[in-house]
């Protein structure tokens, strides 16, 4: 067994080009050097193509680009076979939030303080005194609002997989508050939304929106962002 207190560490920077199997292959060499613990860069699921691993988008999963659970199991067995310990560079406040690939962050944007993940982020909801209600200010528009709107940089998108509307800004998809989308289901808005969702107007949104939750009244009954 490796000593409880590290004597000599060696940092390995994991990337798609240096994954768990590549690390397992150098374990015998590290043992011969006198290393007692491998100091690993973050290997939870990070943004696709990350070269450092700090832009984590899912703390509950091991990065599939590094070999996933199976690859990590092989590395663990190699470390155990050579009596080497493992130290993970784990920084909870390092997360990727700029794109639409972090489910916790997207849930917070959609539900506000009512999201079960809101406590995971240090957000001052009352930082915007000119707003009637609290919110989050995101620096994601590359120009003034009017200019971005005219250029088509801001658009309404429908996510068929999630069954929700999003505000598309460049490659970022900001989810809209469910209770605030009731207007899209009102008769005057249906034609406009069809054009937004599909240029030819033959939109498949409405057949997929079924049940009581699809009605504007039901949507207004959804929990508020603060409940």
N, C-alpha and C positions, 0 to 999 in steps of 0.2 A: 504493500500500500504506500502511496506517496505521503510525504509528511503533511500534517495538518496545516502547518505554516509554510508557505512557499519559500524555497531556498534560492531557486534560479528559475526565472520565467523566460519564455520565448514567445513573442507576439506573432500570430499568424493573421494576415489580412485576407479574409475570404472574399472571393469574387466568383463570377460565373466561370472564370478561367482558372481559378484555384479553389476547388470545392472541397467537400469533406473527404472524398477519396484521395485527392491530391495531398491533403493534410495527413491522412492515415499513412500514406507512403513515406513521409519524412519522419514519422514517429521514431523509428529505430535510430535514425541519425541524431535526433534531439536527445534521445536517451544516452547515446554515446558521448554527447557534449556535456552531460551532467545536468541537463535540464530536469527540473522536478515538476513543473506545471506549464501547460500550454496556455497562453493568454490569448484568447480568441476575440477577434473583432465581432461586432454584433451579427448574429445569424438568425434572428427572427425575420419573418417575411417582410422584406423591404420593397421599395418601389422597383418595378421591373428595370433591370439594367444597372442598378445601383453599384457603384464601385467602392463604396465605403460601408454601407449597411446601416447607417444612422437614420435614414429616412424610412423608418418602420411604418408599415401600414396595417399590420396585424400582429399584435404581440402574442396571440394564441397559436401561431403557426410557425414552424421552422421553414426558412426560406427554401422553396422548391428549386430555385436556381442553383442552390448549393448542394442539392441531393436529397432534400426533404428528410422525413423521419428515417427512411431506410439508410440514407447516406450518413446521417448523424449516428445511427446505431452502429454502423461499421467503424466509424471513427472512435466511438466510445469503447468498442471492443479492443481496438488497437491500443488505445491509451491504457486500458486496464491490463492488457497483456504485457505492457512495458512499465507498469507501475508509475504512470504519469497522471498528474491531476489536471483538471480543466478549470480555468477562470474565464468567465464570460464578461466581456465589456458590455454591460447592460446599463443604458441610460434612459430611464422611463420618459423623460421629457423630450427625447429626440424622436419626433414622429414626422411623417410626411403628410402634409395637409394641402399642398398646393393644387393637386389634381384630384379627380374623382375616383380615387382608389383606396381611400381609407374609410371603411364602413362606420367606425365610431364617429369620426369627424363629420361625415355626411349626415349621420343621425342627429348630431347636435345642431347642424345647420337647419335641419328639417323641423326639429321639435323644440329647439331652444333649451332653456333651463329645465324643461320637462323631460328631456332625454335622459335615460339612465346613465349615459356616458358623459353627461355634462360635467360631473364632478372630476372627470379625468383630465380636464383642461382648465387652466387658470384663466378664466374669462371674467372681465369686469363688464357685466351686462348693462350697467348704467353709465358707461363712459361717454355716451352720445347724448348730451343734454338737450339738443335741439329736436330729438325724436320724442314722440308721444309715448313710446314704449321702448324698453331696452333692446339692444341688438349688438351685432358684431360688425365692425368695420373691416372689410377685406380689401387690400390694395391689389385688385386683380384686373382693373380696367386700364388699358394702356393709354387712354386719352380721356377727354371730358365725356360725361355721360351722353350728351346730345350727339357729339361727334361719333362716338362708338355705336350709338343706335342707328344713325344714318348710314354708316358703313356696313351695317349688318353684323357687327361684332357681338351684339347681344341678341339672342333669339330664344324663343320658347321651344323647348324640345319635349318629346314624349318618350319616356323610357318604357318600352313594352315589357321588358323583363321584370322591372320593378313595379310596373303599373302606376307610375307617377309622372308628374310634370317636373321639368327641371329648367332652370334659367341657364342657357348655354352661353358662356363667355370664353371665347377661344377654346382651349382644350379642357376647360373647367366646367363641370356640370353641377351647379348649385341647386339642391332640391328645394322646392317651394313648400311652404307650410300647407299641409293637407286641408285645413279648414279655410284657407284662403283661396283654394282653387274651385270653390263652389260655383263661382261666376262662369267658369269655363263650360259648365254643364247646363247652363241656362240656354234656352232656345236661341236668343240673338247671338250667342257666342259660339255655338256649335259649328256653324259654317266657317267662321274665322279660324277656329282651332283646327278644323279639317285641313284648311289651306296651309297652316303652319306645320302640321304634322306630316302632310304629304302633298307635294306640289300639284298632283293631278286631282286632288280633292277626294279621291276614293280612300278615305281614311278608315282603318280598322280599329280605331280607338273604341268607338261606342259598343260594338259587339263584345269587346273584352271587359268593358266596365259594366258589370252586372250586379244584381243584388241591391239591397237597401243602401249599402255604403256608397253606391254610385250616385245617389240623389243629392242635390244641393243641401236639402234639409239635414240629411244624415251627416254630410261633411261638416256642417256648422256645429253639429253635436259632438264632434271629435274633441278630445281634451285640449285645453289651451296650452300654449307654450310654457305656462308657469304652473300648471296643475301637476 
